[in-house]
Amino acid sequence: MSSDDPAKLRKLRQDEGLEFPILLDPENTVSISYGLLNEDNPKVPHPTALVIDTSGVIRYLRVDEDYRVRPSAEELLEALSAE
């Protein structure tokens, strides 16, 4: 999910060959409702990785302070394959 410009996100998807949708949250409505906004820069949410199963249950949640710190691909794959 991103509050970035849709044209930039389309270019990112194309340039990186991403096949998954990037959800738009231009007003940070979802980020605000989950308490993810950065106190130091309230227009920017904290980097968050979230896995929600088909029943709507959150199976994985990781919120980082630093956008350069992200979960590994292995960590995300494990979260996606967990029952």
N, C-alpha and C positions, 0 to 999 in steps of 0.2 A: 504494500500500500504506500502511496506517495502523495504528497501535496505539490509535487513539482509540476512544471508546465507539461501538458499532455503531448505537445509536439516533441519535446526533449525525450519524454519517455518512449514515444514511438521510435525515435531514432536510436535510443539505447537498445530497445528490443531488436531492431533490425541489425544494428552493428554487432551486437553480442549473440545474435541468433537465438534469442530467448523465445521459447514456445509457450510459456505460461502467461496468463493475464496479469497485468499490474493494475491493481485497483486504485482508483483516484479518490482522494479525500482532500479536496482543495482548501477546505476551511478547517481541517484537522478535527472534524467532529468526532470521528472514531477514536483518534488519539487522545482527545480530551476526555471522552467517556471512559477510557481505560486508564487514565492517569499517566499517560506516557510522555507528556510534554516536558521538555527540558526547562528546568527552573532558570537556568542561566540565559537561555534564548527561547522564550515561550512560543515562538513561531515554528520551532523545530522539535519534532518528537525524538525521543531516545531511539536508537536502533533496536528493533525488536524482532525476534523470530518466534512465530506462533504456529502451532499445528493444532487444528480443530478437526475432530473426526466427523463422520457423516451424521452423527447424532447431535452434533453441536457441542460436544464435550472437549474442553481444552486438554490436550494430551502432552503438550510441550509449550513452555513459555520461557523465553530468555530475553531479558532487557539489559542492554549494555549502556554504559555512560559514554563510551568513546566509539564513534562510528567506524574507526579502524579496527576494532575488535569485533569479530563475528564468530559464530559457531562454525565448526569445521563441516565439510560436506558429510563426513562420516557420522558426526553427531546428529545432523539433520536427517540423514538416511535412517539412522537408528530410531529416531523419533517417529518418522513416517511409517516404519515397518512394525512398530510396537502395537500390540493389541490393546 
